[in-house]
Amino acid sequence: MMSDLDQKLALLRDEIDAVDLQILQLVSQRANCAQRVAEAKQACSETEQPAVFYRPEREAQVLRGIMQRNQGPLGDEEVARVFRQIMSSCLALEQPMHIAFLGPEGTFTQAAAFKHFGNSVLSMPLASIDDVFREVESKSAHYGVVPIENSTEGMVNHTLDMFRQSDLKICGEVELRIHQHMLAAEGVDLDAVTKIYSHQQSLAQCRRWLDARYPGVERVAVSSNAEAARRAAAEQDQNVVAIAGEMAAEHYQLKVVAEAIEDQPDNTTRFLVVGNQLSGPSGKDKTSMLISARNKTGALYHLLEPFHRHGISLTRLETRPSGTSTWGYIFYIDCEGHFKDEAIQAVMKEIADDALELKLLGSYPQAVL
């Protein structure tokens, strides 16, 4: 005889099975729609311009709509992540996406790539930011993902400088909450650690924690957190550890021996998605531009005043040496809105009339997840 609890659970499990079947049928229906979209685009590309399968503005609109209509009990971001993966799998039916990222396998940049594109893409780890740009410029990869700024350590200047020499466009952004963990192989004596490997920025983000617990231990900066994890796995007999993320721990089969050791609890890194095409308006966008101002009194004021007058909010202003003249500078500006908006068009026209150079780096949907 079944107890009352067993009977209730059996009924609930039958209901779950029925719902799962409905979900499966609807996902298959969506996948069939994606295949028909691909067929329609391919047919048009034979007589018109090449087909564009990935539309970042469209995906941002879909995910925002899902989050707005969500009624729980799952949270908005959790539901959006489910749909992100469904969209990724359906897009892979249209065209497998090759995504270049700053490698090796297991970096936070790879985690950002999967967060933005889903796990159904073909990820391509590369050794440097320059390599990511070159791979996308040559169209060996559809898009690239590179870090641009960290809330604790500031801007990644190498990425900024690459935009001066590249014609790639920014077509998306990803914000990733960064948890730094101490990783070690089996058998490592944590009281006798001889060396700590990590990326320079990660070592800086964990400085106070390391000073308190491992004040005399050598800290070795390497090219990436994943490289740090690889070395910790390879040199386990020397009692070395690494600071990296969960993906690196899984990839190199290391244990997390201390969790979330970053000094700032809200430590976040922003990444940019770069490609060969401009993105259309999504309704909630950012625009990035590079400006070389004339060396004259009030140059910065004249650069910023049009944004204020046209009611455009700036979200980022960075300065880098121009490299072409002593004390010459390039300004990198992020602002809210899309370059097709009338207000931004007016600002860009005014700035172009007064600046030595104005380069539109792209307009793209603000980070959804």
DAFEN-V739552 format. One record per residue. RES is the residue in three letters. SS is DSSP state (helix for helix, strand for strand, loop for the rest). PHI is phi in whole degrees, 0 to 359 (NA if undefined). PSI is psi in degrees with one decimal (none if undefined). Layout:
RES_SS_PHI_PSI + RES_SS_PHI_PSI
//
This chain:
MET_loop_NA_134.3 + MET_loop_278_138.6 + SER_loop_287_167.3 + ASP_helix_302_-40.9 + LEU_helix_297_-44.8 + ASP_helix_299_-39.4 + GLN_helix_295_-43.1 + LYS_helix_295_-42.4 + LEU_helix_294_-38.1 + ALA_helix_297_-42.2 + LEU_helix_295_-42.5 + LEU_helix_295_-38.3 + ARG_helix_292_-36.6 + ASP_helix_298_-40.1 + GLU_helix_294_-42.1 + ILE_helix_298_-43.2 + ASP_helix_300_-40.4 + ALA_helix_293_-41.7 + VAL_helix_295_-42.0 + ASP_helix_301_-39.0 + LEU_helix_295_-40.5 + GLN_helix_297_-43.3 + ILE_helix_299_-45.4 + LEU_helix_301_-44.3 + GLN_helix_296_-40.4 + LEU_helix_289_-38.2 + VAL_helix_296_-41.6 + SER_helix_297_-38.4 + GLN_helix_296_-41.3 + ARG_helix_295_-40.6 + ALA_helix_297_-38.3 + ASN_helix_296_-39.0 + CYS_helix_298_-42.0 + ALA_helix_298_-39.4 + GLN_helix_296_-37.9 + ARG_helix_290_-34.8 + VAL_helix_299_-44.9 + ALA_helix_299_-42.8 + GLU_helix_297_-41.4 + ALA_helix_295_-41.3 + LYS_helix_293_-40.4 + GLN_helix_296_-39.8 + ALA_helix_297_-42.0 + CYS_helix_290_-33.8 + SER_helix_292_-20.5 + GLU_loop_287_-24.7 + THR_loop_244_-18.8 + GLU_loop_239_-143.3 + GLN_loop_280_161.0 + PRO_loop_303_145.5 + ALA_loop_290_139.0 + VAL_loop_249_113.7 + PHE_loop_270_-34.4 + TYR_loop_259_121.1 + ARG_loop_240_98.4 + PRO_helix_300_-35.3 + GLU_helix_293_-37.2 + ARG_helix_293_-44.2 + GLU_helix_295_-39.5 + ALA_helix_297_-41.0 + GLN_helix_296_-41.8 + VAL_helix_297_-47.5 + LEU_helix_295_-40.4 + ARG_helix_297_-40.5 + GLY_helix_297_-40.1 + ILE_helix_299_-45.7 + MET_helix_294_-37.5 + GLN_helix_291_-34.6 + ARG_helix_270_-8.2 + ASN_loop_296_131.1 + GLN_loop_247_12.9 + GLY_loop_80_-178.6 + PRO_loop_282_-11.9 + LEU_loop_290_144.3 + GLY_loop_292_161.6 + ASP_helix_302_-47.1 + GLU_helix_292_-35.2 + GLU_helix_295_-42.9 + VAL_helix_295_-41.6 + ALA_helix_297_-36.7 + ARG_helix_295_-36.1 + VAL_helix_298_-47.3 + PHE_helix_291_-31.5 + ARG_helix_302_-42.6 + GLN_helix_287_-36.6 + ILE_helix_299_-44.5 + MET_helix_296_-38.7 + SER_helix_297_-44.3 + SER_helix_294_-39.2 + CYS_helix_292_-38.7 + LEU_helix_295_-34.0 + ALA_helix_297_-27.3 + LEU_helix_290_-33.5 + GLU_helix_286_-51.0 + GLN_loop_198_120.5 + PRO_loop_299_127.5 + MET_loop_267_129.4 + HIS_strand_261_117.5 + ILE_strand_243_115.6 + ALA_strand_276_143.9 + PHE_strand_211_161.8 + LEU_strand_288_109.1 + GLY_loop_268_-167.2 + PRO_loop_278_-165.5 + GLU_loop_304_138.0 + GLY_loop_99_3.5 + THR_loop_281_164.5 + PHE_helix_297_-30.2 + THR_helix_295_-37.3 + GLN_helix_294_-40.1 + ALA_helix_299_-39.1 + ALA_helix_294_-38.9 + ALA_helix_298_-44.7 + PHE_helix_293_-36.2 + LYS_helix_297_-38.7 + HIS_helix_279_-42.3 + PHE_helix_258_-9.9 + GLY_loop_84_174.5 + ASN_loop_269_4.4 + SER_loop_265_15.5 + VAL_loop_265_163.8 + LEU_strand_263_105.5 + SER_strand_275_142.7 + MET_strand_234_96.9 + PRO_strand_288_132.6 + LEU_strand_233_159.5 + ALA_loop_281_-22.0 + SER_loop_211_164.4 + ILE_helix_297_-38.9 + ASP_helix_303_-42.5 + ASP_helix_296_-37.5 + VAL_helix_298_-47.4 + PHE_helix_300_-44.9 + ARG_helix_296_-38.9 + GLU_helix_295_-38.1 + VAL_helix_284_-39.1 + GLU_helix_300_-38.2 + SER_loop_279_-4.7 + LYS_loop_66_22.6 + SER_loop_285_-22.7 + ALA_loop_235_146.4 + HIS_loop_288_-41.8 + TYR_strand_216_162.5 + GLY_strand_231_153.6 + VAL_strand_235_125.5 + VAL_strand_224_148.7 + PRO_strand_285_146.4 + ILE_strand_235_-33.0 + GLU_strand_198_151.7 + ASN_strand_239_140.7 + SER_loop_294_-20.0 + THR_loop_263_-45.4 + GLU_loop_258_-5.1 + GLY_strand_88_-155.3 + MET_strand_284_151.0 + VAL_loop_266_96.8 + ASN_helix_297_-31.0 + HIS_helix_299_-40.5 + THR_helix_295_-44.6 + LEU_helix_304_-46.4 + ASP_helix_294_-28.7 + MET_helix_296_-30.7 + PHE_helix_291_-20.2 + ARG_helix_290_-29.8 + GLN_helix_251_-3.4 + SER_loop_248_149.6 + ASP_loop_263_5.4 + LEU_loop_297_153.0 + LYS_strand_248_146.5 + ILE_strand_281_126.0 + CYS_strand_232_11.3 + GLY_strand_182_162.0 + GLU_strand_223_151.9 + VAL_strand_227_132.6 + GLU_strand_250_125.4 + LEU_strand_236_120.8 + ARG_strand_292_122.2 + ILE_loop_260_117.0 + HIS_loop_251_119.3 + GLN_loop_267_128.4 + HIS_strand_240_149.3 + MET_strand_272_128.2 + LEU_strand_243_144.8 + ALA_strand_211_152.8 + ALA_loop_280_164.1 + GLU_loop_302_137.1 + GLY_loop_90_-7.9 + VAL_loop_289_132.1 + ASP_loop_274_107.7 + LEU_helix_291_-15.0 + ASP_helix_271_-3.3 + ALA_helix_229_33.3 + VAL_loop_296_132.1 + THR_loop_258_-21.2 + LYS_strand_203_142.1 + ILE_strand_238_118.1 + TYR_strand_262_140.6 + SER_strand_186_172.0 + HIS_strand_290_151.5 + GLN_helix_305_-42.4 + GLN_helix_293_-37.6 + SER_helix_292_-39.3 + LEU_helix_300_-40.3 + ALA_helix_292_-37.3 + GLN_helix_291_-18.4 + CYS_loop_245_18.3 + ARG_helix_303_-50.1 + ARG_helix_295_-40.1 + TRP_helix_297_-43.4 + LEU_helix_292_-40.6 + ASP_helix_300_-36.6 + ALA_helix_283_-34.0 + ARG_helix_252_-29.4 + TYR_loop_225_60.4 + PRO_loop_295_-29.7 + GLY_loop_255_6.5 + VAL_loop_272_137.5 + GLU_strand_295_133.3 + ARG_strand_250_123.1 + VAL_strand_245_117.3 + ALA_strand_278_129.8 + VAL_strand_236_178.7 + SER_loop_293_-25.4 + SER_loop_199_163.8 + ASN_helix_295_-34.8 + ALA_helix_296_-39.1 + GLU_helix_296_-37.4 + ALA_helix_299_-44.6 + ALA_helix_296_-39.6 + ARG_helix_299_-42.6 + ARG_helix_292_-38.9 + ALA_helix_298_-37.5 + ALA_helix_289_-37.0 + ALA_helix_283_-27.8 + GLU_loop_248_30.7 + GLN_helix_301_-28.1 + ASP_helix_288_-7.1 + GLN_helix_257_12.4 + ASN_loop_56_47.0 + VAL_strand_257_154.0 + VAL_strand_229_170.5 + ALA_strand_228_155.7 + ILE_strand_248_119.6 + ALA_strand_198_-171.7 + GLY_loop_260_179.7 + GLU_helix_297_-37.1 + MET_helix_297_-39.9 + ALA_helix_293_-37.9 + ALA_helix_299_-44.2 + GLU_helix_293_-43.4 + HIS_helix_294_-38.0 + TYR_loop_256_10.7 + GLN_loop_55_51.7 + LEU_loop_251_156.6 + LYS_strand_269_143.5 + VAL_strand_276_108.9 + VAL_strand_262_-13.3 + ALA_strand_207_123.5 + GLU_loop_264_147.6 + ALA_loop_46_63.3 + ILE_loop_266_5.7 + GLU_loop_297_145.7 + ASP_loop_288_-33.4 + GLN_loop_258_121.9 + PRO_loop_294_-21.7 + ASP_loop_256_26.6 + ASN_loop_302_117.8 + THR_strand_224_140.6 + THR_strand_245_138.9 + ARG_strand_256_134.8 + PHE_strand_240_153.3 + LEU_strand_247_144.3 + VAL_strand_259_124.0 + VAL_strand_244_143.7 + GLY_strand_208_-172.2 + ASN_loop_263_-1.7 + GLN_loop_231_151.2 + LEU_loop_283_148.6 + SER_loop_264_149.1 + GLY_loop_280_171.9 + PRO_loop_293_138.6 + SER_loop_250_-9.3 + GLY_loop_103_-19.1 + LYS_loop_211_90.1 + ASP_strand_235_168.2 + LYS_strand_237_152.6 + THR_strand_235_135.7 + SER_strand_242_140.0 + MET_strand_214_155.9 + LEU_strand_246_132.0 + ILE_strand_226_129.6 + SER_strand_254_112.3 + ALA_loop_270_155.1 + ARG_loop_288_144.9 + ASN_loop_280_87.9 + LYS_loop_211_164.3 + THR_loop_299_132.5 + GLY_loop_75_19.4 + ALA_helix_300_-45.4 + LEU_helix_293_-38.6 + TYR_helix_299_-47.7 + HIS_helix_296_-26.9 + LEU_helix_287_-40.4 + LEU_helix_269_-26.3 + GLU_helix_303_-41.1 + PRO_helix_299_-33.4 + PHE_helix_298_-44.0 + HIS_helix_295_-44.3 + ARG_helix_294_-33.2 + HIS_loop_266_6.0 + GLY_loop_71_33.4 + ILE_loop_258_127.3 + SER_loop_276_126.9 + LEU_strand_275_136.5 + THR_strand_249_-12.9 + ARG_strand_198_135.0 + LEU_strand_224_118.4 + GLU_strand_233_149.1 + THR_strand_240_135.7 + ARG_strand_226_146.3 + PRO_strand_301_140.4 + SER_loop_288_-29.7 + GLY_loop_79_-0.9 + THR_loop_248_-16.9 + SER_loop_206_154.1 + THR_loop_295_128.5 + TRP_loop_63_23.2 + GLY_loop_270_146.5 + TYR_strand_224_150.5 + ILE_strand_249_137.6 + PHE_strand_251_131.8 + TYR_strand_253_124.4 + ILE_strand_235_132.3 + ASP_strand_249_135.7 + CYS_strand_219_161.7 + GLU_strand_281_141.8 + GLY_loop_114_173.9 + HIS_loop_248_147.8 + PHE_loop_298_-17.1 + LYS_loop_278_-10.4 + ASP_loop_295_142.6 + GLU_helix_301_-41.2 + ALA_helix_296_-43.1 + ILE_helix_289_-35.2 + GLN_helix_301_-43.8 + ALA_helix_295_-43.0 + VAL_helix_297_-45.1 + MET_helix_297_-35.8 + LYS_helix_294_-44.0 + GLU_helix_297_-44.0 + ILE_helix_294_-41.8 + ALA_helix_300_-34.2 + ASP_helix_291_-22.9 + ASP_helix_248_-18.7 + ALA_loop_266_160.5 + LEU_loop_288_-34.9 + GLU_strand_208_139.3 + LEU_strand_227_120.6 + LYS_strand_236_118.7 + LEU_strand_283_119.0 + LEU_strand_272_-18.3 + GLY_strand_142_157.0 + SER_strand_241_138.7 + TYR_strand_205_155.9 + PRO_strand_297_137.6 + GLN_loop_297_148.8 + ALA_loop_307_128.5 + VAL_loop_269_-46.0 + LEU_loop_257_none
//
